[in-house]
């Protein structure tokens, strides 16, 4: 393998980073070109990309970059007779072929030459003629692919005449020795580069990008097919039209069809998807033949199908655990553990000495002051029933004064100064349920003052019962 093969670039078409082209020997020693592109991260698999008729490697720079972004190694190549690979006839513009066997031998040689540099699993992606030949190789025993996506594959040709007449006309020209002649007086020059009226894409920018490559390197140009190439296309599509042939391909195969395709028979694509054991047919509404060169809304349909297929056949590798979060978690671990530990002594000191509890609260963060303030507030109702018993034994005016004193915050030391009164209800724990009901009665006088005097008078016999 010779690594001095070029990759053509223009201002509109830049090669993705990490790629290199090389020459390899195909069937009969033919000098063929291929290019290998590697992603910047650990690969999740390999894409073997096969373009259609007239299409060089450079035409797929955009899609190659998208595959690299998804973590795939990409191997792209020029079929014999096009791109910078060996041309079949002295006139390099003639798109000629001698059956499909040389193509399949070239494809096998390509995979063997790069096999050691292609991490598994392998996903085949082929467009038009490349899709036809990829499916042919798989039907003929190529079992190294885990899945395949075929973009508008050439599974049936649209010809100016009915299929049977086209076969008869092709056979007659071959018998007459006209296999290397252009079909129906086809052009002896590259196809017209005018965007208006083309049947390949609706995207003017991508159309101009393709022709900028041909202008930069005229050797990439290719003209109309010969009768020999038409014979190859008719034989290959007839072979793939047999259901027993497609049943040999047992891996998942997704066929993405262009609804407005004027070169390939879309009905043959739908039939092939039905005959494949794991075939799937996806239609792209309004698309012309070159789906990957179409407008973004159309080609995005193909990209979503590609992501779904590769997500099953070549899922992304699991990312290694990140070391950064572990030290951060270890550094933050003592903080939540210290908060509950500090809250326990704070509650104990609040129960013993409220003034002592205020000192540690001052030394601690402001966040910890809130639980220390809430806990003494919860103990105030326990002091209030003791104060409520005093007006029951004392006079009515005394009850009003205590009710007035409970509103300000100075009631806390009053409850603390009379421990003897607080101890008595502690000794009468069996009757603790009745004092619990009295604070509810004490709260009502806080809202309505006049009924409070009547309720306190009604509660006097309840005190006698106790």
N, C-alpha and C positions, 0 to 999 in steps of 0.2 A: 504494500500500500504506500502510495506516494502522497505526502502531505503538502504539496505545493499548489494545490488547486485553489483558484481564487473565489471570492465571494463579491459579487458586484453590488455597489451601493450608489445611491443618489441622494440628493437633498430631501426627496420625498420618501425614500425607502432606505432606512438605516438598519444594518444587521444588529440583532440583539447581542449583548455582551456574552462572552463565554463560548463563542462558536468558532469552529475551524472546519474548512473544507479539505477534502482529500480525494485522490483517485483510487479506484479499486478495480479489480479485473472481473468482468462479468463473463457470461457464457461465450466460449470461443476466444477468450482473452480480450474482449472488448473493453476499451478504456472508458469507464463510467465515473461520474462524480457523485459524491455524497458529502453531507455536512453534519457534524455532531455538535449539539449545544447542551451545556450543562447548567443547572440552576445554581443559585448562590447558597442554597441550604441543602440539607440532607435530602436526597431524592426519594420520592415515594413510588417510583416506577419509571417506565420509558414509553414514549410515544414514537411509533414508526409512521412517519408521514409520507404519503404517496400522492403526488399531484396528478392532475388530469392531463389530457393531451394539450400540447403547446406550453404547459406551465413549468417554469424553472423553480429551483429552490427559493430564489429571491422573492418570488411572488407571495410567499407565505411568511415573510418576516413578522407581520403583525400577529398571526396566530401562533407562531413559534414563541414569541414573547409572552403571550397569554398562557401558554403551556408551562413556560419556565416560571412564571409567577405562581403557578399552581404546584410547583415542586417537581416537575417531570423533566427527565432527560429527553431530548428530542433528536431523532435521527431522520433527516430529510434527504431525498435523493432525486436525481434526474433519470427518468427512464431512457433507455437507448433510443436514439433518433430525435432527441429534443434536449433543451437546456444546453449545457456544455458537454454532455456525453456524446459518444460516437454517433454520427449520423449514418443512416443505413444506405443512402444513395449519394452519388457525387453532387447532386443538387441538394444543398442542406435545407432548403425550404420545403422540400417534399416530406409530408408526414406519412412515412411508409412503415409497413410491418410485414413480417413473414410468419403469420400464425402467432398464437399466444405462448408457445413453449419457450422461445428465447426470453420472453419477459419473465416467466416464472423461474427460469434458471438464474437470471440476473438477480431476482429478488432473493432467492435462496443464498446466492453468493454474498449479497449485501448483509444479510442477517448473520452469516457465519463470520464475515470479516469484522463485524462490530459486536458480536455476542458478548465478549468479555467486558465490554464497556457499557452494556445496557442492563441496568438493574431490573430485576423482576418486580412486579408483573409487567408484561408487555401489553400495550393497547394499540391496536391498529387504527389509523385514521386515513381514509382514502377518499379522494374526490373524483367523480366522473370515471374516466378510464382507470385511475388509480384505485377507486373503489371496486371496480369490476375485477381487476387483477388481484387485489387483496383477497376478495371473496373466492376467486378461483384458486389461489394458493391454499387457502384454508380448506376448501373442498377437496383439494388434491393431497391433503395430508399434513399441511403445516399446522402443528399443534402447539406452538410456543406462545400463541396469543391467548390472553385471558379474556379479551373482549374486543369488539370492533365497532367503530362508528363510521358509517359510509354517507358522505355528502353527495346527494344527487348522483348515485352510482350509475354507471353505464350498464344497465341490465336490459335495455331494449332501445334500439335506435329509431329516431324519427327520420324517415327518408321521404323524398319527394314522391315516391311511388308506393303502392302497397307492398307489404313485406315479401310476399312471394315473387312479385315482379322484380324487386330489388335484388333478391338472391339470384334469380335467373340472369339479370343484367350483369351482376358481378361475376358470376361464373363464366359468362360468355367473354368478358374482357380478360379474365385470367387465361382462358383457353386460347385467346387470340394473342397472348403475350403482352398484354397491356397492363400488367399488375403494377408497374412502377409509373404509370401515367396518372395525372390528376383526374379526379372524377368529374365528369361532365364539364370539361374545359375549365377546371378550377383555376384560381389565380396563381401565377408564378411569383408572387410577392407576399409579404406578410399581410395579414388581414388589416382592413382599414381601422385606424386608431380613433376614428371619430366617435364621440360618445353618443350623439343623437342617432337613434335607430338601432343601437346595439341590442343584442338579445342575451347579454351575460349578466349585467348588473344595473341597478337603478342609482348607484352611488357614483357620482362624477369624480369625487376626490380619489377613491380607490381605483377607478378606471384609469385616471391620469397617472397615478402612481405606478401601475403596471407598465404602461407604455413609456414612462420615464426610464425604466430599466432597459427596455429594448433599445431606446435611443442611446443609452450609455454604452451598451454592449450589443451590437447588431447580431452577434452569434446566438443570442437567445431567441431570435425570431424564428417562427415556423409558419408555413403556409398551409394550404388546403391538403386534405388527405388524398392518398392514391387509392386505386382499386384494391391494391394489396391490403391497405389498412382497413378498408370497408369489409373485405373478406374476413379479416381478423375479428372485427367488431361483431359481424353477424354470427360467426362460429362461437365466439366466447359467450355472447348473450344467449344463443340457443342452448349451449351446454348448461348455463346457470338457470335456464327456465325449467329444467327437469326437477320435479320435487324430490326424487331420490338423490339427486346431487346435493341439494341444500340440506337434506336431513343429516348429512355427515358433519355439518358444522354445528356443534353442540354448545358452543360458548355464546354468551349474550351478544347479539348484533342489533344495532340501532340504525335504521335507514331513515335519513332526513331528506325529504323530497321537496323540490321547488314546485309550487303550484303552477306557475306560468312558464315552466320549462319548455322551450321550443326545440331542444336538441335530443332529449332523452324521454323515453316513454315512462311516465309516472305510474301507469297501471301495472307495468312489469315490476316496478319497485314494490308496490303494495302486495302483489302476488308473492314475491320473494320473501317478504316479511312474514306472510302467512305460512309459508313452507319451512321456514327456519324454525328449529325446535325452540329457540329463545329469541325469536325475531320480534322487533318492534318497529312500527311505522309512524313517523311524525311528519306532518305536512306543514310547510311554511307558506301561509297565504300571501299571494301576490309576488312571490320571489321569482327572479329569473334563475338561470342555471347555476351560476357561481354564488352559492349561498354565503360562503365565507368572505366574499367581496361585495356583498350586498350592504344595504343601509343597516344601521345599528339595530333598529327594532326587529328586522328580519334575521340578521345573523345572531342576535341574542337568543333566539329560539334554539338555534343549533348549540350555542354555548351552554344553555341550561340543560339540554339533553346530554351534552358532553360531561358536564359536572355530575349529573345524576348517574351516568354510566360509570365514570371513574370513581365516584364515591362508593360504589358497590365493589367494583373489581380491584381498585387500588386505593383504599382509604388512606388518609394522611397518617403518617406515623405519630404515635403518642409522644407528646412533648415531655422531655425530662423534667423532674421537679425543680422548681426555681429555688435557689438557695437563699435569695434575699428575704422572703417573707419569714423564714424560720427564725433568724436572729431578731427580727423586729418583734415577733410574737414573744420571744423569750424576754426581750427587754420590757415589754408591756405587761408580762405576766405578774410581776410583784405588785403592780399598781392596783388591780382589782382585788388581789388577795389582802392588801393592807387596809382597804376601805372597810370591809366587814369586821376585821379584827379591831379597828379603832372604834367602830360603832358600839361594840359590846362594853368596853370600859366606860365609854361616854354615858351609856344608859345607867350603869351601876353608880357612877358618881352623881348622876342627876337624881337618882333615888335617894342617895345618902345625903349629899350636900349640893344644893343647886349652885352655890357660889363657887364651889370647887369645880363643878362641871364647866363653868364659864371660862376658867383659865385654860384648860386644854383646848377648848373650842377656839380661843383667841390665837393659839399657836398653830392651829391646823388650817387648811384651806377653807375658803368661804363655802365650798360645796358641802363640807362636813358639818357646818353649823346648822343647816336645815334639819337633819335628823335629830340633833341634840335639842333643838327648840321644840320640835314636834312631840318628843317623848314626854317632857314635863307637862305640856299642854294636855296630853292624854290622861295624866294623873290628876288634873284639876277637878274633874267630876268626882273623884274619890274623896277630895277634901270638901267639896260642896255639900254632899249629903250630911257630913258632920256639922257644917255650919247651918244646914237647914234644920237640924234637930234643935239647935239653940232657940230659934224663934218659936218652935213648937212648945218648948218649956218656958220661954220668956213671953213678954207682952207683944201685942200686935205692932206697936210703933217700933219695937226692936227688930221685927221681921222686915219692916220697910227699910231700916238703916242697913241691914245686912244685904238686902237686895240692891241697895244703891252702892254698897261697897264692893259687890262682886263684879260690877262692870269695869272699874279700873283695874290696872295690872298690879296695884298695891295689895290685892287680896292674897297674893302668894305668901308674904311673910306672916300674915295673920293666920293662915292655916298652919304654917310651920311653927308658930309660937305656942300653940295649944296642942301639944302631943297627947295630953291626957284625954282630951275629947276624941281625938282620932283613934286612941287605943280602945275605947269602949266599943265602937262598932266592930273593931277587929275581934274582940272577944265574943261578940254576938254574931258569928259567921252564919249560923243557921238562918237568922233573919235577914241575911244580906240581900234577898230578893226585893224586899219592900223598900229599902233605901234606894235600890236601882230604879224603882218606879217613881220615887219622889223627885229626882232631878228632872224627869219629864214634866212633872207638875210645876217645878220651879222655873222651867224654861218658858211656860205659857205666861206667867206673870210678867216676864221680860217684855212681851209684846203687848199685853193688855193689862193695865195696872189695876182697874177697878175690880174686875172679877177675881183678882188675886187675893183680895182680902176675904171674899166669900169662900174661896176654895180653901184658904188656910183655916178658916173657922170650921169648915166641914171636915178637915183632916184631924181635928183635935180628938174626936172619939177614936180615930185610928191609932193615935199615939197612946191612948189609954189602954187599948187592946194589947198593944205591944208591951 
